[in-house]
Amino acid sequence: MPLQLVTLAVVLAPLWWPWFFESACFYQGNFAASRLRLGFWTIALADPFAALCVIASAQALPWTLASGALLVLGGYVVVRMRSFCAWACPVHLVLEYWDRLLIRLGWRPGAIGRRWPVWSNTVLAALVLLAAAVVGQALWEPINPVNTLVRSLQRLALTGLWLVAAVLAVEIVLGRRAFCRHVCPMGGLYAAANRAGVAGVAVDPAACTGCGRCVDFCLAAPELEAVVQQARQPGRLIPVPLESPHCTLCLDCAVRCKHDGIVFDRRWRAASEPASRAAGAGARPSL
């Protein structure tokens, strides 16, 4: 959550210090497309999914747009593709608090990720790109709640908040975190390649008690629950990595675990690696 707030603060900074940004032109834009000016260098950035929609609709390859999207995509590939959701997405932040509010009010509409196929939002992302190519227009961007919310906050307007209200209604009708896990095509694009990246989490068999606290609010709840069950098997010595298209590397699981059962894990470690070496590969996140 703090990282999402920091990202929003940077995006909305021109509202609070317009004199600085008008003179230095350090940052302009929003989550769909932005520009950084560092001295004599100007760096264009673009949302990868928005860029794909524009490219599909125009059936052309604008170099500035493509290079900006590749820069952003490269950053997430290094860490983990769906880290955007936990580290930057303002809708993800709103839905985290919404989920907790519903639980506090005593209305907990089922477990996370139980109603729909795991790849549903990736299929939806492909359909959105196909529709953009057929129609010749980026149909998703005008109704994208992520970028619409940011633009509304930048303009101090309420015009885009109806989309956020629609997303909250989706959560009530379709279940907990249904929008992020099953509907959002931006998340679907990142989910398709979420195995990329050097960072991950794993369940430590030596510390895990199987209490399930880590699963309660996890976007990858079904997959994490299966990993906990594997870690609890007799004779298991090395940490069991979580490989899920929906792990956002939010580390909420590590925060909620009272037994240090969630550890950072080096990705793609060989299953035959000795436990003594594996112990050094996983480390308790410093939070």
VEXZA-121966 format. One record per residue (C-alpha): residue number from 1; x, y, z. Coordinates in steps of 0.1 Angstrom, whole numbers. Layout:
<pts>
(pt NUM, (X, Y, Z)) ...
</pts>
This chain:
<pts>
(pt 1, (0, 0, 0)) (pt 2, (27, 26, 8)) (pt 3, (43, 21, -26)) (pt 4, (9, 28, -43)) (pt 5, (5, 60, -23)) (pt 6, (40, 71, -33)) (pt 7, (33, 64, -69)) (pt 8, (0, 84, -68)) (pt 9, (18, 112, -50)) (pt 10, (43, 115, -79)) (pt 11, (15, 114, -105)) (pt 12, (-5, 140, -87)) (pt 13, (25, 162, -77)) (pt 14, (18, 188, -103)) (pt 15, (-14, 197, -84)) (pt 16, (6, 206, -53)) (pt 17, (37, 221, -68)) (pt 18, (27, 235, -102)) (pt 19, (54, 262, -102)) (pt 20, (81, 235, -100)) (pt 21, (67, 213, -127)) (pt 22, (59, 242, -150)) (pt 23, (95, 255, -147)) (pt 24, (114, 222, -146)) (pt 25, (89, 201, -166)) (pt 26, (102, 171, -146)) (pt 27, (71, 150, -151)) (pt 28, (40, 153, -172)) (pt 29, (12, 128, -179)) (pt 30, (-6, 99, -162)) (pt 31, (-6, 61, -161)) (pt 32, (-16, 58, -197)) (pt 33, (13, 79, -210)) (pt 34, (38, 102, -194)) (pt 35, (71, 120, -200)) (pt 36, (101, 125, -178)) (pt 37, (126, 152, -185)) (pt 38, (160, 148, -169)) (pt 39, (182, 177, -180)) (pt 40, (185, 174, -218)) (pt 41, (170, 140, -218)) (pt 42, (133, 133, -223)) (pt 43, (120, 98, -216)) (pt 44, (86, 87, -228)) (pt 45, (67, 61, -208)) (pt 46, (35, 43, -216)) (pt 47, (12, 17, -201)) (pt 48, (20, -15, -220)) (pt 49, (-16, -26, -224)) (pt 50, (-28, 8, -235)) (pt 51, (0, 9, -260)) (pt 52, (-10, -26, -274)) (pt 53, (-46, -14, -278)) (pt 54, (-34, 17, -297)) (pt 55, (-11, -4, -319)) (pt 56, (-38, -30, -326)) (pt 57, (-63, -4, -335)) (pt 58, (-40, 16, -357)) (pt 59, (-23, -15, -371)) (pt 60, (9, 5, -370)) (pt 61, (39, 7, -347)) (pt 62, (45, 43, -333)) (pt 63, (81, 41, -321)) (pt 64, (77, 66, -292)) (pt 65, (47, 47, -279)) (pt 66, (63, 13, -283)) (pt 67, (96, 23, -267)) (pt 68, (79, 39, -238)) (pt 69, (58, 7, -232)) (pt 70, (89, -15, -235)) (pt 71, (107, 6, -208)) (pt 72, (79, 1, -184)) (pt 73, (75, -35, -193)) (pt 74, (112, -41, -188)) (pt 75, (111, -27, -153)) (pt 76, (83, -51, -143)) (pt 77, (100, -81, -160)) (pt 78, (131, -75, -138)) (pt 79, (110, -77, -106)) (pt 80, (78, -95, -114)) (pt 81, (52, -87, -141)) (pt 82, (21, -83, -118)) (pt 83, (40, -62, -93)) (pt 84, (23, -32, -111)) (pt 85, (-9, -42, -94)) (pt 86, (5, -40, -58)) (pt 87, (30, -13, -63)) (pt 88, (13, 13, -85)) (pt 89, (-24, 5, -94)) (pt 90, (-48, 29, -76)) (pt 91, (-78, 7, -82)) (pt 92, (-60, -22, -65)) (pt 93, (-54, 0, -35)) (pt 94, (-91, 10, -34)) (pt 95, (-102, -26, -37)) (pt 96, (-79, -37, -8)) (pt 97, (-96, -13, 15)) (pt 98, (-131, -22, 1)) (pt 99, (-124, -58, 8)) (pt 100, (-114, -51, 43)) (pt 101, (-145, -29, 48)) (pt 102, (-169, -56, 36)) (pt 103, (-153, -81, 60)) (pt 104, (-155, -56, 89)) (pt 105, (-192, -51, 81)) (pt 106, (-197, -88, 84)) (pt 107, (-203, -94, 47)) (pt 108, (-176, -116, 33)) (pt 109, (-188, -128, -2)) (pt 110, (-168, -161, -4)) (pt 111, (-132, -168, -8)) (pt 112, (-109, -152, -33)) (pt 113, (-105, -169, -67)) (pt 114, (-131, -197, -63)) (pt 115, (-157, -189, -90)) (pt 116, (-138, -183, -123)) (pt 117, (-109, -199, -143)) (pt 118, (-75, -188, -133)) (pt 119, (-67, -174, -168)) (pt 120, (-101, -155, -174)) (pt 121, (-86, -120, -174)) (pt 122, (-58, -131, -198)) (pt 123, (-85, -144, -222)) (pt 124, (-104, -111, -218)) (pt 125, (-72, -91, -225)) (pt 126, (-68, -110, -258)) (pt 127, (-104, -104, -267)) (pt 128, (-100, -66, -260)) (pt 129, (-69, -65, -283)) (pt 130, (-88, -84, -310)) (pt 131, (-117, -60, -308)) (pt 132, (-94, -31, -311)) (pt 133, (-79, -45, -342)) (pt 134, (-113, -53, -358)) (pt 135, (-130, -20, -349)) (pt 136, (-100, 2, -354)) (pt 137, (-103, 19, -321)) (pt 138, (-89, 14, -286)) (pt 139, (-121, 5, -269)) (pt 140, (-108, -3, -235)) (pt 141, (-90, 30, -227)) (pt 142, (-120, 52, -224)) (pt 143, (-135, 29, -198)) (pt 144, (-103, 18, -181)) (pt 145, (-109, 25, -144)) (pt 146, (-72, 27, -136)) (pt 147, (-62, 55, -159)) (pt 148, (-97, 72, -156)) (pt 149, (-93, 74, -118)) (pt 150, (-58, 89, -121)) (pt 151, (-70, 115, -147)) (pt 152, (-100, 124, -125)) (pt 153, (-78, 130, -95)) (pt 154, (-54, 151, -116)) (pt 155, (-83, 173, -127)) (pt 156, (-100, 172, -94)) (pt 157, (-131, 160, -112)) (pt 158, (-157, 133, -103)) (pt 159, (-165, 122, -139)) (pt 160, (-144, 90, -137)) (pt 161, (-156, 79, -103)) (pt 162, (-187, 61, -117)) (pt 163, (-162, 35, -132)) (pt 164, (-147, 30, -97)) (pt 165, (-183, 25, -84)) (pt 166, (-189, -1, -111)) (pt 167, (-158, -19, -101)) (pt 168, (-169, -20, -65)) (pt 169, (-203, -34, -77)) (pt 170, (-184, -61, -96)) (pt 171, (-167, -71, -63)) (pt 172, (-201, -75, -46)) (pt 173, (-217, -94, -75)) (pt 174, (-188, -117, -86)) (pt 175, (-169, -121, -53)) (pt 176, (-139, -109, -35)) (pt 177, (-112, -93, -56)) (pt 178, (-130, -106, -88)) (pt 179, (-121, -75, -108)) (pt 180, (-84, -77, -103)) (pt 181, (-82, -115, -106)) (pt 182, (-107, -123, -133)) (pt 183, (-119, -91, -151)) (pt 184, (-91, -65, -155)) (pt 185, (-74, -70, -189)) (pt 186, (-43, -50, -178)) (pt 187, (-38, -76, -150)) (pt 188, (-45, -103, -176)) (pt 189, (-16, -91, -197)) (pt 190, (8, -91, -167)) (pt 191, (-6, -124, -155)) (pt 192, (3, -141, -188)) (pt 193, (40, -135, -182)) (pt 194, (41, -134, -144)) (pt 195, (67, -161, -141)) (pt 196, (92, -136, -154)) (pt 197, (113, -117, -128)) (pt 198, (139, -124, -101)) (pt 199, (117, -119, -71)) (pt 200, (92, -142, -55)) (pt 201, (78, -156, -23)) (pt 202, (79, -191, -9)) (pt 203, (65, -210, 21)) (pt 204, (91, -222, 46)) (pt 205, (82, -258, 58)) (pt 206, (102, -253, 90)) (pt 207, (82, -223, 101)) (pt 208, (47, -227, 85)) (pt 209, (20, -239, 109)) (pt 210, (-8, -240, 83)) (pt 211, (-28, -214, 101)) (pt 212, (-40, -198, 68)) (pt 213, (-36, -162, 78)) (pt 214, (-15, -156, 46)) (pt 215, (-43, -168, 24)) (pt 216, (-71, -146, 37)) (pt 217, (-64, -115, 17)) (pt 218, (-41, -129, -10)) (pt 219, (-50, -123, -47)) (pt 220, (-34, -157, -54)) (pt 221, (-53, -173, -26)) (pt 222, (-61, -207, -42)) (pt 223, (-25, -211, -54)) (pt 224, (-10, -200, -21)) (pt 225, (-33, -224, -2)) (pt 226, (-20, -253, -24)) (pt 227, (16, -242, -17)) (pt 228, (9, -242, 20)) (pt 229, (-4, -277, 18)) (pt 230, (27, -288, -1)) (pt 231, (50, -272, 25)) (pt 232, (31, -290, 53)) (pt 233, (38, -324, 38)) (pt 234, (60, -347, 59)) (pt 235, (97, -347, 49)) (pt 236, (95, -313, 31)) (pt 237, (127, -294, 38)) (pt 238, (132, -267, 12)) (pt 239, (108, -237, 8)) (pt 240, (80, -242, -17)) (pt 241, (78, -213, -42)) (pt 242, (45, -196, -51)) (pt 243, (41, -197, -89)) (pt 244, (9, -180, -97)) (pt 245, (-3, -157, -125)) (pt 246, (-19, -136, -98)) (pt 247, (9, -131, -73)) (pt 248, (15, -93, -72)) (pt 249, (45, -95, -48)) (pt 250, (25, -73, -24)) (pt 251, (41, -91, 6)) (pt 252, (8, -89, 26)) (pt 253, (12, -126, 32)) (pt 254, (46, -120, 49)) (pt 255, (31, -92, 70)) (pt 256, (2, -113, 82)) (pt 257, (23, -144, 90)) (pt 258, (31, -145, 127)) (pt 259, (56, -174, 123)) (pt 260, (80, -161, 97)) (pt 261, (66, -188, 73)) (pt 262, (68, -166, 42)) (pt 263, (102, -159, 28)) (pt 264, (118, -142, -2)) (pt 265, (128, -169, -27)) (pt 266, (152, -169, -56)) (pt 267, (132, -178, -87)) (pt 268, (137, -210, -106)) (pt 269, (158, -227, -79)) (pt 270, (164, -264, -87)) (pt 271, (141, -287, -67)) (pt 272, (171, -309, -59)) (pt 273, (191, -281, -42)) (pt 274, (201, -291, -7)) (pt 275, (182, -277, 22)) (pt 276, (213, -261, 36)) (pt 277, (217, -240, 4)) (pt 278, (180, -234, 2)) (pt 279, (180, -219, 37)) (pt 280, (202, -191, 24)) (pt 281, (180, -185, -7)) (pt 282, (149, -175, 13)) (pt 283, (150, -146, 37)) (pt 284, (123, -129, 58)) (pt 285, (112, -97, 41)) (pt 286, (123, -66, 60)) (pt 287, (90, -48, 64)) 
</pts>
